[in-house]
Amino acid sequence: MIFYSTTDPNYKVSFIDAFRMGLSPDKGLFIPSHIPVLPSSFWNDLVSKDATEIAFSLLSPYMIDEIDKNSCLSIIEKTYAFPFPVVALDETISCLELFHGPTLAFKDVGARFMSELHQHIYQNDVNTTVLVATSGDTGGAVAQSFVGVAGVDVVILFPKGKVSAIQELQLTTLGKNIKAIAVEGDFDLCQAMVKRAFLDTSLVNLQLSSANSINVARWMPQMVYYAFVYKMLAKRKKPLVVSVPSGNFGNIAAGLLASAMGLPIAKWMAATNINDTIPRFLNTGIWKEQKTLPTLSNAMDVSVPSNFVRIQKLQEFWGAKSVFSSQSCTDFDTLHAIRELYENYHYIADPHGAVGYHVLKHFLQENKDYQGVFVETAHPIKFPETVENALNIKLEYPENVKVLLSKTAVYDTISTYEELVEILRR
Ligand SMILES: *Cc1c(COP(=O)(O)O)cnc(C)c1O
């Protein structure tokens, strides 16, 4: 499949090159030049298909001209190798739990797919450096997916003091080929440094590759679990609305890609915290970036969401503007949502899932003809202080988290791009 750049439709590359490059030279993101639409018979018959078949049908059109069928299947099998439960809270609200992977967050899906694809393409005999900025969960997922992979060095930038303790330990304790760097600043600064490094000709010999959701290999595999939801809720009577807690808007942009391929989700809602550039833009038509503010849902503390341009392109190309909307949620409402979920349904949500629930609930109160799903993007144990304080309970720590908590974090600290370059050149 040919992919083109969102900033220059004439800049065209193959899927593998889009993966290798991450961004186009003019800082555009890659999107597919053609989106195949799967017939309604495919969607109506999802119940008869397993996870690998579903994922293959959705992803192979983009890869199959460059990657043979068996390799595609092998990459897919290793990616969707953990459960994706849909928990019904009541008749109208369900939760899609995406935290059953090794680092307890949905980013395991994209990170695993990317690592498998990387190994398939480079066959471990080309030395590459994976450079990635994290607002919390990407770093751990990427580190876990690439640890010990021959020929790959992984460098992770995280905003110092702005990720949770477990998130920090997940990316700073693996050692081996994984290097963590704390940046004195916010996630947007980390992301800006990464983008700059990719365009820095003095670093070409490092064979830098990205692992952020700007990369097609992180972004696209995320569309698949929305087909799983549709399959799980096949018996429902009302059209589906899905609320996705959003920061860089990669996860929801993947959902919209699935919709463009025919997945019958009636409405998508991007739920943000008070870093609300997109909901404000959609309400007022004015694009105004504000300083990123720290919140309880720290993985969404992003004020310049990279993937929004993909959503705009998908809409342009696909027409149906009304199916996408975005609403924000304060920390006060997030805490309220955590308590309400526990009191009403005995469900323990993390702060990100709670943002998704809050936005969904408001929509459903005014639109009774829908059935709703909110996405639980991380395990509540990744944010124990917030959840325990809100609910006045003690959370149980899974065994792998206990092991993690006994380890010591190792990282460098930087504040400028020049310091990053110095570390990369070492
Ligand atoms: C990354 C992340 C998000 C935001 O996802 P985007 O694809 O960047 O919108 C939401 N919740 C959690 C827990 C995350 O780690």
The ligand as an SDF file (V2000), in Angstrom:
LIG
                    3D

 15 15  0  0  0  0  0  0  0  0999 V2000
   -1.2660    7.0470   25.8990 C   0  0  0  0  0  0  0  0  0  0  0  0
   -2.4270    6.9560   26.7920 C   0  0  0  0  0  0  0  0  0  0  0  0
   -3.6320    7.6070   26.4860 C   0  0  0  0  0  0  0  0  0  0  0  0
   -3.7770    8.4980   25.2870 C   0  0  0  0  0  0  0  0  0  0  0  0
   -3.7320    7.7890   24.0750 O   0  0  0  0  0  0  0  0  0  0  0  0
   -3.5220    8.5830   22.7060 P   0  0  0  0  0  0  0  0  0  0  0  0
   -3.4430    7.5530   21.6610 O   0  0  0  0  0  0  0  0  0  0  0  0
   -2.2220    9.3340   22.8640 O   0  0  0  0  0  0  0  0  0  0  0  0
   -4.6730    9.5120   22.5650 O   0  0  0  0  0  0  0  0  0  0  0  0
   -4.7180    7.4190   27.3300 C   0  0  0  0  0  0  0  0  0  0  0  0
   -4.6190    6.6610   28.4290 N   0  0  0  0  0  0  0  0  0  0  0  0
   -3.4740    6.0480   28.7820 C   0  0  0  0  0  0  0  0  0  0  0  0
   -3.4380    5.2530   30.0290 C   0  0  0  0  0  0  0  0  0  0  0  0
   -2.3470    6.1560   27.9700 C   0  0  0  0  0  0  0  0  0  0  0  0
   -1.2220    5.5330   28.3120 O   0  0  0  0  0  0  0  0  0  0  0  0
  1  2  1  0
  2  3  1  0
  2 14  2  0
  3  4  1  0
  3 10  2  0
  4  5  1  0
  5  6  1  0
  6  7  2  0
  6  8  1  0
  6  9  1  0
 10 11  1  0
 11 12  2  0
 12 13  1  0
 12 14  1  0
 14 15  1  0
M  END
$$$$
